[in-house]
Structures are given as C-alpha cells and as structure tokens.
Amino acid sequence: MKLSRLVVLSTALVVTGAIAQQATDPVSPEAPAVAVAAPVADTGPAKAGDPKAGQTKAGACAACHALDGNATDALYPKLAGQHEQFIWRQLKLFKSGERDNAIMMGMAAPLSEQDMRDIGAYFGTQKVIAGLADESLIAEGPNAGKKFYQVGERIYRGGNSANGVPACAACHGPAGAGVPGPTYPALSGQHASYTAAKLTAFRDGAVWGKDKNANVIMSQVAKGLSDEDIQSLATYLQGLHKAGK
C-alpha cells in the first residue's frame, strides 16, 4: 500500500504535531495566493488568546486551512481543536525562520505575539472533523493479514520496544487530544498524508526550533519507525475521534 492511498482526513505537533504533535505548515509550496499585511511591532508579552479576535485575524488562514480549521486539502493540516499555545509556538518559529516553510514564514511575518495567541485560541475552540482509517490488509512481513490501522493503534498505545519507539499516547493522550501547551499537539483526526509526511521528516532528523528553542523529542522518537509503521500510525490517527466529540 502506498502513502497516496491514505489521503482522506483533517492536527498539531501534535506530534504534531504536536506528531501529531503535529501541525501548522503546508507540505507543498503550492497554495492559494493570500494577501499579507505589513509587519506590526510587538507590544510586549502576549495575554491569553481571545477566540473572537482570533476569528477575524485567522481570515487569511482560511485559504489553506478552511474557516473552521478543518482543511479539506490534505496537503494542509487541520488546525481545528489544536491547542492555542502549540499554534502560537509554531507561528513564532515560522516568523523567526526556525521552522522552514516559505508560505508560513511569509504568513507569520506580520503577526504580533498577541495575534498568534488569538489565532490559536480561535482554532482551539473549533471541532476537528475526523476522517476514516484505512482498513486495507498488510500483504507481507510480520504484520501480514493485519489492517494498517490496527498496527497503528498498537504502536500508538503500546509503542515498539524492539525498535525503541515509545507509546505515542504517553504524550498525546489516549484519544489523541494532546496536552494543552506548546509541546504536545492534538493529533486525532489529522490528515493521514500530512501526519505521514511529518513523521517521515522527523525520522530523517527534522527538528523544529534552534538552540534553546529546539524540540528534539520527535526526531528521537521517530528514529525506529519503518515506512509501514508510519503509514499505520497516520491512518489510525486520521480515524481517531476525541472522546465525547
């Protein structure tokens, strides 16, 4: 089975982001043209975000991530339900150039600290729309006959000690809701292809942030993941619904 068959869902870090963890940059340089305002000066430490103010400020994000943060194009991550401070951190990294993505660096450039918190607060109030997990059977190898999402669930909940991979749920929670804050993003419902791309990049050594801002957790965690593991985790997370949602 190829990764292209996994494109179905909606996100941050996190993981992934956050995976994942993970989760505010496109995986393709192609995106709808969006007008970017002139840079504004920061006015000091930001306060907790205001979702109402963030809704207006997030208007430019809609071209790729949709108005409610449930991006329909799997090239772009879903931001709905992502934690305010995770989005804030990622936007700061884009603005500083510590996370490299030409589109997002340009979009983040004019944002103040408060803008970032407000945008994060708005998307955090939106409900992520989960997709469907891939029920295809693995054709060969030690997992032959098992469904991809079943293998993904096993790794997510129990890890793979033989390859040094810890349980994803330890940081991202049993339902993929993550932990409120800048480090452990909500992952449930994220587009499988986006999650797979991020996990592959982490396995290849990608680190978001530099020097004291560097977060090397995922580059260490993903070292032991095979392509099959990544496909399995990505599709499992795509179909994972938050409890009570």
Secondary structure as the mmCIF struct_conf table of DSSP 4:
data_model
#
loop_
_struct_conf.conf_type_id
_struct_conf.id
_struct_conf.beg_label_comp_id
_struct_conf.beg_label_asym_id
_struct_conf.beg_label_seq_id
_struct_conf.end_label_comp_id
_struct_conf.end_label_asym_id
_struct_conf.end_label_seq_id
HELX_RH_3T_P HELX_RH_3T_P1 LEU A 3 LEU A 6
BEND BEND1 THR A 24 ASP A 25
BEND BEND2 VAL A 27 PRO A 29
HELX_LH_PP_P HELX_LH_PP_P1 ALA A 37 PRO A 39
BEND BEND3 GLY A 44 PRO A 45
HELX_LH_PP_P HELX_LH_PP_P2 ALA A 46 LYS A 47
BEND BEND4 ALA A 48 ALA A 48
HELX_LH_PP_P HELX_LH_PP_P3 GLY A 49 GLY A 49
HELX_RH_AL_P HELX_RH_AL_P1 PRO A 51 LYS A 57
HELX_RH_3T_P HELX_RH_3T_P2 ALA A 58 CYS A 61
HELX_RH_AL_P HELX_RH_AL_P2 ALA A 62 HIS A 65
TURN_TY1_P TURN_TY1_P1 LEU A 67 ASP A 68
BEND BEND5 GLY A 69 GLY A 69
BEND BEND6 THR A 72 ASP A 73
TURN_TY1_P TURN_TY1_P2 ALA A 74 LEU A 75
BEND BEND7 TYR A 76 TYR A 76
TURN_TY1_P TURN_TY1_P3 ALA A 80 GLY A 81
HELX_RH_AL_P HELX_RH_AL_P3 GLU A 84 SER A 96
TURN_TY1_P TURN_TY1_P4 GLY A 97 GLY A 97
BEND BEND8 GLU A 98 ARG A 99
HELX_RH_AL_P HELX_RH_AL_P4 ALA A 102 ALA A 108
TURN_TY1_P TURN_TY1_P5 ALA A 109 PRO A 110
HELX_RH_AL_P HELX_RH_AL_P5 GLU A 113 GLY A 124
TURN_TY1_P TURN_TY1_P6 THR A 125 THR A 125
BEND BEND9 GLN A 126 GLN A 126
HELX_LH_PP_P HELX_LH_PP_P4 LYS A 127 VAL A 128
HELX_LH_PP_P HELX_LH_PP_P5 SER A 136 SER A 136
STRN STRN1 LEU A 137 LEU A 137
HELX_LH_PP_P HELX_LH_PP_P6 ILE A 138 ILE A 138
BEND BEND10 GLU A 140 GLY A 141
TURN_TY1_P TURN_TY1_P7 PRO A 142 GLY A 145
BEND BEND11 LYS A 146 LYS A 146
STRN STRN2 LYS A 147 LYS A 147
HELX_RH_AL_P HELX_RH_AL_P6 PHE A 148 GLY A 158
STRN STRN3 ASN A 160 ASN A 160
HELX_RH_3T_P HELX_RH_3T_P3 SER A 161 ASN A 163
TURN_TY1_P TURN_TY1_P8 GLY A 164 GLY A 164
STRN STRN4 VAL A 165 VAL A 165
HELX_LH_PP_P HELX_LH_PP_P7 PRO A 166 ALA A 167
TURN_TY1_P TURN_TY1_P9 CYS A 168 CYS A 168
HELX_RH_AL_P HELX_RH_AL_P7 ALA A 169 HIS A 172
TURN_TY1_P TURN_TY1_P10 PRO A 174 ALA A 175
BEND BEND12 GLY A 176 GLY A 176
STRN STRN5 VAL A 179 VAL A 179
TURN_TY1_P TURN_TY1_P11 PRO A 180 THR A 183
STRN STRN6 TYR A 184 TYR A 184
TURN_TY1_P TURN_TY1_P12 SER A 188 GLY A 189
HELX_RH_AL_P HELX_RH_AL_P8 ALA A 192 ARG A 203
TURN_TY1_P TURN_TY1_P13 ASP A 204 GLY A 205
STRN STRN7 TRP A 208 TRP A 208
BEND BEND13 GLY A 209 GLY A 209
HELX_RH_3T_P HELX_RH_3T_P4 ASP A 211 ASN A 213
STRN STRN8 ASN A 215 ASN A 215
HELX_RH_AL_P HELX_RH_AL_P9 ILE A 217 VAL A 221
HELX_RH_3T_P HELX_RH_3T_P5 ALA A 222 GLY A 224
HELX_RH_AL_P HELX_RH_AL_P10 ASP A 227 GLN A 238
TURN_TY1_P TURN_TY1_P14 GLY A 239 GLY A 239
HELX_LH_PP_P HELX_LH_PP_P8 LEU A 240 LYS A 242
TURN_TY1_P TURN_TY1_P15 ALA A 243 GLY A 244
#
